[in-house]
Amino acid sequence: MLPRWQMYRRAEKIAPTRFNRQRREVCFVPEGHSEPIFIPWEELEAWVIESQGATEYGVHRQYGFGIGFRHPETGERFNLEFPTHGLPLSISTWEALRAYMEYEVHSLEEIQPNGELMTGGDAPNEEGVAFFHAARRNVRRRRKAGEVGWIYTFFWYLYHVMTFWTLPNRMVEWENRKLQRLLNRSLPPAMEAWSQPLPEDQRARPSDELKRLSQRV
């Protein structure tokens, strides 16, 4: 819990990176800076990281994803990198950003529907208590339909009893509320104004160079 609280306290001091597809810009507030930096989307640099090293336990591979830019006024270099669990996940992170900025995908749900436990019209949007009860109803339905046997059902209940039933789901709901409060906190005035929607005739359009390269790809 201590590292988690430290992460929350650190997140309270960091303004999130924002992507604005109407302006075709990305807004950064680097740590230690008070004023946001606006970078054109087409000038943003992105890369994937793959490294490996040998130890007495064998070969270890590590992967990551990064984006970066140069300050338009000072030329100072800024990088933002974080680890991923594999090279495809690094690439898919970039593709998710491109889907939002270039193809107007509004949410992750549009390209990655919920799993088999989230079927039905009453499927909740988060892994909270409602998610747990929806999963339990789904297991009971599959048991009655003969899709799974009593052994699967028994161990499903045993596993969730051993993990304190709905306690993990309640912790997810608490964390989501905590993160939502962090996201809804006040932003720098310049960032708030930049985030407002633009009229249709004032929205930025892809450059001819990007269109040409996209067509080539």
BALOBA-1460 file (C-alpha; in Angstrom, 3 decimals):
// residues 217
<rec num="1" residu="m" x="0.000" y="0.000" z="0.000"/>
<rec num="2" residu="l" x="2.899" y="2.390" z="0.689"/>
<rec num="3" residu="p" x="4.150" y="2.481" z="-2.947"/>
<rec num="4" residu="r" x="0.544" y="2.959" z="-4.056"/>
<rec num="5" residu="w" x="0.013" y="5.964" z="-1.799"/>
<rec num="6" residu="q" x="3.316" y="7.389" z="-2.992"/>
<rec num="7" residu="m" x="2.130" y="6.988" z="-6.584"/>
<rec num="8" residu="y" x="-1.132" y="8.837" z="-5.787"/>
<rec num="9" residu="r" x="0.706" y="11.706" z="-4.098"/>
<rec num="10" residu="r" x="3.069" y="11.970" z="-7.053"/>
<rec num="11" residu="a" x="0.175" y="11.854" z="-9.532"/>
<rec num="12" residu="e" x="-1.534" y="14.741" z="-7.752"/>
<rec num="13" residu="k" x="1.382" y="16.971" z="-8.747"/>
<rec num="14" residu="i" x="1.551" y="15.873" z="-12.389"/>
<rec num="15" residu="a" x="-0.707" y="17.243" z="-15.119"/>
<rec num="16" residu="p" x="-1.699" y="14.484" z="-17.558"/>
<rec num="17" residu="t" x="-0.539" y="14.440" z="-21.166"/>
<rec num="18" residu="r" x="-3.471" y="15.339" z="-23.406"/>
<rec num="19" residu="f" x="-4.142" y="14.645" z="-27.079"/>
<rec num="20" residu="n" x="-6.381" y="17.081" z="-28.959"/>
<rec num="21" residu="r" x="-7.387" y="15.810" z="-32.379"/>
<rec num="22" residu="q" x="-9.393" y="18.923" z="-33.257"/>
<rec num="23" residu="r" x="-6.231" y="21.002" z="-32.940"/>
<rec num="24" residu="r" x="-3.999" y="18.063" z="-33.934"/>
<rec num="25" residu="e" x="-1.722" y="18.869" z="-31.023"/>
<rec num="26" residu="v" x="-0.374" y="17.180" z="-27.896"/>
<rec num="27" residu="c" x="-0.109" y="19.015" z="-24.577"/>
<rec num="28" residu="f" x="2.680" y="18.196" z="-22.127"/>
<rec num="29" residu="v" x="3.397" y="19.617" z="-18.689"/>
<rec num="30" residu="p" x="6.813" y="18.117" z="-17.843"/>
<rec num="31" residu="e" x="7.636" y="17.516" z="-14.208"/>
<rec num="32" residu="g" x="9.031" y="20.701" z="-12.702"/>
<rec num="33" residu="h" x="7.252" y="22.922" z="-15.229"/>
<rec num="34" residu="s" x="4.162" y="25.022" z="-14.492"/>
<rec num="35" residu="e" x="3.231" y="26.033" z="-18.039"/>
<rec num="36" residu="p" x="2.033" y="23.531" z="-20.653"/>
<rec num="37" residu="i" x="3.925" y="22.873" z="-23.877"/>
<rec num="38" residu="f" x="1.900" y="22.373" z="-27.060"/>
<rec num="39" residu="i" x="3.426" y="20.167" z="-29.754"/>
<rec num="40" residu="p" x="1.949" y="19.545" z="-33.229"/>
<rec num="41" residu="w" x="0.818" y="15.943" z="-33.522"/>
<rec num="42" residu="e" x="2.863" y="15.369" z="-36.667"/>
<rec num="43" residu="e" x="6.057" y="16.528" z="-34.936"/>
<rec num="44" residu="l" x="5.708" y="14.040" z="-32.085"/>
<rec num="45" residu="e" x="8.321" y="11.274" z="-32.065"/>
<rec num="46" residu="a" x="7.509" y="7.738" z="-30.940"/>
<rec num="47" residu="w" x="9.583" y="4.613" z="-30.549"/>
<rec num="48" residu="v" x="9.537" y="1.131" z="-29.062"/>
<rec num="49" residu="i" x="12.281" y="-0.192" z="-26.802"/>
<rec num="50" residu="e" x="13.706" y="-3.698" z="-26.865"/>
<rec num="51" residu="s" x="16.703" y="-4.730" z="-24.819"/>
<rec num="52" residu="q" x="18.160" y="-7.970" z="-23.551"/>
<rec num="53" residu="g" x="20.897" y="-9.064" z="-21.232"/>
<rec num="54" residu="a" x="22.399" y="-12.310" z="-20.025"/>
<rec num="55" residu="t" x="22.695" y="-13.266" z="-16.363"/>
<rec num="56" residu="e" x="23.441" y="-16.492" z="-14.520"/>
<rec num="57" residu="y" x="19.688" y="-17.186" z="-14.695"/>
<rec num="58" residu="g" x="19.441" y="-16.867" z="-18.462"/>
<rec num="59" residu="v" x="18.611" y="-14.233" z="-21.063"/>
<rec num="60" residu="h" x="16.205" y="-11.490" z="-19.969"/>
<rec num="61" residu="r" x="14.351" y="-9.275" z="-22.411"/>
<rec num="62" residu="q" x="12.690" y="-5.970" z="-21.633"/>
<rec num="63" residu="y" x="10.317" y="-3.872" z="-23.717"/>
<rec num="64" residu="g" x="8.950" y="-0.366" z="-23.531"/>
<rec num="65" residu="f" x="7.289" y="2.486" z="-25.377"/>
<rec num="66" residu="g" x="8.342" y="6.107" z="-25.583"/>
<rec num="67" residu="i" x="7.296" y="9.443" z="-27.043"/>
<rec num="68" residu="g" x="9.328" y="12.620" z="-27.171"/>
<rec num="69" residu="f" x="9.635" y="16.121" z="-28.555"/>
<rec num="70" residu="r" x="11.828" y="19.200" z="-28.573"/>
<rec num="71" residu="h" x="10.629" y="22.393" z="-26.951"/>
<rec num="72" residu="p" x="9.565" y="24.702" z="-29.803"/>
<rec num="73" residu="e" x="11.285" y="27.710" z="-28.195"/>
<rec num="74" residu="t" x="14.325" y="26.392" z="-26.329"/>
<rec num="75" residu="g" x="15.006" y="23.196" z="-28.276"/>
<rec num="76" residu="e" x="15.247" y="21.247" z="-24.999"/>
<rec num="77" residu="r" x="14.615" y="17.536" z="-25.355"/>
<rec num="78" residu="f" x="11.809" y="15.811" z="-23.419"/>
<rec num="79" residu="n" x="11.144" y="12.062" z="-23.346"/>
<rec num="80" residu="l" x="8.366" y="10.021" z="-21.787"/>
<rec num="81" residu="e" x="8.999" y="6.283" z="-21.545"/>
<rec num="82" residu="f" x="7.378" y="3.400" z="-19.708"/>
<rec num="83" residu="p" x="7.829" y="-0.395" z="-19.731"/>
<rec num="84" residu="t" x="5.460" y="-2.846" z="-21.404"/>
<rec num="85" residu="h" x="5.123" y="-6.624" z="-21.199"/>
<rec num="86" residu="g" x="6.046" y="-7.258" z="-24.818"/>
<rec num="87" residu="l" x="6.906" y="-5.725" z="-28.166"/>
<rec num="88" residu="p" x="3.351" y="-6.094" z="-29.554"/>
<rec num="89" residu="l" x="2.018" y="-4.155" z="-26.545"/>
<rec num="90" residu="s" x="4.512" y="-1.357" z="-27.201"/>
<rec num="91" residu="i" x="3.379" y="-1.113" z="-30.799"/>
<rec num="92" residu="s" x="-0.315" y="-1.346" z="-29.884"/>
<rec num="93" residu="t" x="0.083" y="1.592" z="-27.478"/>
<rec num="94" residu="w" x="1.168" y="3.767" z="-30.378"/>
<rec num="95" residu="e" x="-1.580" y="2.354" z="-32.588"/>
<rec num="96" residu="a" x="-4.169" y="3.221" z="-29.923"/>
<rec num="97" residu="l" x="-2.963" y="6.834" z="-29.937"/>
<rec num="98" residu="r" x="-3.067" y="6.907" z="-33.739"/>
<rec num="99" residu="a" x="-6.558" y="5.428" z="-33.731"/>
<rec num="100" residu="y" x="-7.753" y="8.262" z="-31.505"/>
<rec num="101" residu="m" x="-5.981" y="11.052" z="-33.383"/>
<rec num="102" residu="e" x="-6.318" y="9.850" z="-36.977"/>
<rec num="103" residu="y" x="-9.382" y="7.604" z="-37.094"/>
<rec num="104" residu="e" x="-11.582" y="9.279" z="-34.453"/>
<rec num="105" residu="v" x="-11.894" y="6.243" z="-32.199"/>
<rec num="106" residu="h" x="-13.484" y="7.654" z="-29.044"/>
<rec num="107" residu="s" x="-12.725" y="4.953" z="-26.470"/>
<rec num="108" residu="l" x="-10.948" y="1.664" z="-25.916"/>
<rec num="109" residu="e" x="-14.322" y="-0.104" z="-25.809"/>
<rec num="110" residu="e" x="-14.817" y="0.559" z="-29.533"/>
<rec num="111" residu="i" x="-11.741" y="-1.463" z="-30.517"/>
<rec num="112" residu="q" x="-11.447" y="-3.867" z="-27.563"/>
<rec num="113" residu="p" x="-14.833" y="-5.078" z="-26.297"/>
<rec num="114" residu="n" x="-15.057" y="-6.598" z="-22.837"/>
<rec num="115" residu="g" x="-14.232" y="-10.258" z="-22.402"/>
<rec num="116" residu="e" x="-16.499" y="-13.276" z="-22.124"/>
<rec num="117" residu="l" x="-17.453" y="-12.467" z="-18.529"/>
<rec num="118" residu="m" x="-18.859" y="-9.123" z="-19.680"/>
<rec num="119" residu="t" x="-21.531" y="-10.442" z="-22.012"/>
<rec num="120" residu="g" x="-25.111" y="-9.269" z="-21.847"/>
<rec num="121" residu="g" x="-26.835" y="-5.915" z="-21.729"/>
<rec num="122" residu="d" x="-26.149" y="-5.417" z="-18.015"/>
<rec num="123" residu="a" x="-22.362" y="-5.731" z="-18.337"/>
<rec num="124" residu="p" x="-20.686" y="-3.085" z="-16.156"/>
<rec num="125" residu="n" x="-17.868" y="-0.929" z="-17.462"/>
<rec num="126" residu="e" x="-15.384" y="-1.605" z="-14.660"/>
<rec num="127" residu="e" x="-14.234" y="-4.590" z="-12.637"/>
<rec num="128" residu="g" x="-16.153" y="-3.542" z="-9.551"/>
<rec num="129" residu="v" x="-18.770" y="-5.367" z="-7.491"/>
<rec num="130" residu="a" x="-21.244" y="-5.285" z="-10.385"/>
<rec num="131" residu="f" x="-18.599" y="-6.978" z="-12.538"/>
<rec num="132" residu="f" x="-18.212" y="-9.744" z="-9.949"/>
<rec num="133" residu="h" x="-21.956" y="-10.423" z="-9.761"/>
<rec num="134" residu="a" x="-22.232" y="-10.383" z="-13.564"/>
<rec num="135" residu="a" x="-19.407" y="-12.938" z="-13.747"/>
<rec num="136" residu="r" x="-21.104" y="-15.099" z="-11.090"/>
<rec num="137" residu="r" x="-24.409" y="-15.039" z="-12.998"/>
<rec num="138" residu="n" x="-22.531" y="-15.957" z="-16.150"/>
<rec num="139" residu="v" x="-20.886" y="-18.965" z="-14.452"/>
<rec num="140" residu="r" x="-24.246" y="-20.167" z="-13.152"/>
<rec num="141" residu="r" x="-25.786" y="-19.742" z="-16.616"/>
<rec num="142" residu="r" x="-22.963" y="-21.708" z="-18.243"/>
<rec num="143" residu="r" x="-23.299" y="-24.431" z="-15.599"/>
<rec num="144" residu="k" x="-27.036" y="-24.821" z="-16.289"/>
<rec num="145" residu="a" x="-26.405" y="-24.823" z="-20.041"/>
<rec num="146" residu="g" x="-23.829" y="-27.579" z="-19.680"/>
<rec num="147" residu="e" x="-20.969" y="-25.443" z="-21.013"/>
<rec num="148" residu="v" x="-18.912" y="-26.092" z="-17.872"/>
<rec num="149" residu="g" x="-18.993" y="-28.843" z="-15.272"/>
<rec num="150" residu="w" x="-19.348" y="-28.789" z="-11.510"/>
<rec num="151" residu="i" x="-15.554" y="-28.988" z="-11.051"/>
<rec num="152" residu="y" x="-15.057" y="-25.690" z="-12.918"/>
<rec num="153" residu="t" x="-17.870" y="-24.092" z="-10.926"/>
<rec num="154" residu="f" x="-16.507" y="-25.396" z="-7.615"/>
<rec num="155" residu="f" x="-13.025" y="-24.038" z="-8.207"/>
<rec num="156" residu="w" x="-14.426" y="-20.711" z="-9.472"/>
<rec num="157" residu="y" x="-16.193" y="-20.235" z="-6.143"/>
<rec num="158" residu="l" x="-13.222" y="-21.587" z="-4.179"/>
<rec num="159" residu="y" x="-10.839" y="-19.148" z="-5.871"/>
<rec num="160" residu="h" x="-13.047" y="-16.151" z="-5.105"/>
<rec num="161" residu="v" x="-13.578" y="-17.240" z="-1.503"/>
<rec num="162" residu="m" x="-9.800" y="-17.482" z="-1.082"/>
<rec num="163" residu="t" x="-9.398" y="-13.983" z="-2.572"/>
<rec num="164" residu="f" x="-11.946" y="-12.520" z="-0.114"/>
<rec num="165" residu="w" x="-15.003" y="-12.621" z="-2.393"/>
<rec num="166" residu="t" x="-15.845" y="-9.041" z="-3.500"/>
<rec num="167" residu="l" x="-13.028" y="-7.282" z="-1.631"/>
<rec num="168" residu="p" x="-10.744" y="-6.954" z="-4.710"/>
<rec num="169" residu="n" x="-13.670" y="-5.541" z="-6.697"/>
<rec num="170" residu="r" x="-14.443" y="-3.001" z="-3.991"/>
<rec num="171" residu="m" x="-10.804" y="-1.943" z="-4.039"/>
<rec num="172" residu="v" x="-11.060" y="-1.461" z="-7.812"/>
<rec num="173" residu="e" x="-14.090" y="0.802" z="-7.347"/>
<rec num="174" residu="w" x="-12.275" y="2.798" z="-4.678"/>
<rec num="175" residu="e" x="-9.208" y="3.201" z="-6.876"/>
<rec num="176" residu="n" x="-11.317" y="4.248" z="-9.870"/>
<rec num="177" residu="r" x="-12.991" y="6.937" z="-7.757"/>
<rec num="178" residu="k" x="-9.578" y="8.074" z="-6.553"/>
<rec num="179" residu="l" x="-8.196" y="8.285" z="-10.084"/>
<rec num="180" residu="q" x="-11.329" y="10.071" z="-11.288"/>
<rec num="181" residu="r" x="-10.820" y="12.744" z="-8.643"/>
<rec num="182" residu="l" x="-7.226" y="13.128" z="-9.808"/>
<rec num="183" residu="l" x="-8.363" y="13.483" z="-13.415"/>
<rec num="184" residu="n" x="-11.030" y="16.047" z="-12.529"/>
<rec num="185" residu="r" x="-8.740" y="18.319" z="-10.566"/>
<rec num="186" residu="s" x="-8.088" y="21.816" z="-11.857"/>
<rec num="187" residu="l" x="-5.733" y="22.146" z="-14.830"/>
<rec num="188" residu="p" x="-3.496" y="25.087" z="-15.793"/>
<rec num="189" residu="p" x="-5.662" y="27.836" z="-17.384"/>
<rec num="190" residu="a" x="-3.813" y="27.588" z="-20.710"/>
<rec num="191" residu="m" x="-4.369" y="23.820" z="-20.796"/>
<rec num="192" residu="e" x="-8.045" y="24.232" z="-19.878"/>
<rec num="193" residu="a" x="-8.595" y="26.733" z="-22.694"/>
<rec num="194" residu="w" x="-6.685" y="24.536" z="-25.143"/>
<rec num="195" residu="s" x="-8.948" y="21.574" z="-24.267"/>
<rec num="196" residu="q" x="-12.169" y="23.352" z="-25.241"/>
<rec num="197" residu="p" x="-13.849" y="22.115" z="-28.467"/>
<rec num="198" residu="l" x="-13.374" y="24.069" z="-31.680"/>
<rec num="199" residu="p" x="-15.946" y="24.936" z="-34.367"/>
<rec num="200" residu="e" x="-15.829" y="22.683" z="-37.402"/>
<rec num="201" residu="d" x="-14.289" y="25.336" z="-39.656"/>
<rec num="202" residu="q" x="-11.428" y="26.029" z="-37.203"/>
<rec num="203" residu="r" x="-10.270" y="22.444" z="-36.760"/>
<rec num="204" residu="a" x="-6.840" y="21.456" z="-38.026"/>
<rec num="205" residu="r" x="-6.464" y="19.072" z="-40.943"/>
<rec num="206" residu="p" x="-3.722" y="16.541" z="-41.745"/>
<rec num="207" residu="s" x="-0.871" y="17.935" z="-43.783"/>
<rec num="208" residu="d" x="-0.383" y="16.939" z="-47.407"/>
<rec num="209" residu="e" x="2.882" y="15.247" z="-46.412"/>
<rec num="210" residu="l" x="1.101" y="13.018" z="-43.893"/>
<rec num="211" residu="k" x="-1.596" y="12.145" z="-46.409"/>
<rec num="212" residu="r" x="1.067" y="11.230" z="-48.954"/>
<rec num="213" residu="l" x="2.978" y="9.041" z="-46.478"/>
<rec num="214" residu="s" x="-0.225" y="7.396" z="-45.211"/>
<rec num="215" residu="q" x="-1.216" y="6.573" z="-48.789"/>
<rec num="216" residu="r" x="2.240" y="5.125" z="-49.388"/>
<rec num="217" residu="v" x="1.988" y="2.932" z="-46.285"/>
